[in-house]
Amino acid sequence: MENLLAIMRRLRAPGGCPWDRQQTHSSLRPYLLEEAAEAVDAITAGDVANMVEELGDVLLQVAFHSVIAEEEGSFTYDDVEGAIVEKLIERHPHVFADRQLHTAAEVLANWEKQKEEKRGKQTPCQKVPRSLPALARAYELARKMDLPASKDRALHALQQGDLEEALWEVVKLSASQKKNPEIALREKLSELCSSAP
């Protein structure tokens, strides 16, 4: 990581790259989203070489933001790494302490409980990132709200031309079946594109 941080510092320094020097946390937002999406694509494809490249691009975003923050005096890469190390140890008391958690479900419930204790009670809308793609965000909201789903309501909304309501009902159906519609649709699109002339 030190090599990557050194390169980013050089790119941001006087005489470095004009484009890199003008970037801010805000201007880099679309690149972080894009690089994360490309990493997901590489993982989905099972393309190991591409995973290495795309995960490197995600890591570049971490380094970029860390160097910008370092220049501003707000935080450093060491702060970022320290925070995630602390969180992982804290959220895994069954590994790093004497808490007994035996199943993945128990671990997940404990993780959520600890998040709530640290951040306070949050509504589902506060828990789910606004920057997620709409379908992914809707799924997470439907899951967290545990809303009733109805094929009839989805069909009725579609027949009435209310596409937004029909999509919302389909997402709730997906949540009730524990099938992420974002991933399901991505897989369908990959299948479609791989068989297209």
Buried (B, 14 or more C-beta within 10 A) or exposed (E): EEEBBEBBBEBBEEEBEEEBEEBEEEEBEEBBBEBBEBBBBBBEEEEEEBBEEBBEBBBBBBBBBBBBBBEEEEBBBEEBEEEEEEBEEEBBBBEEEEEEBEEEEEBEEBBEEBBEEEEEEEEBEEBBEEEBEEBBBBBBBBBBBEBEBBEEBBEBBBEEEEEEBBBBBBBBBBBBEEEBBBBBBBEEEEEEEEEEE
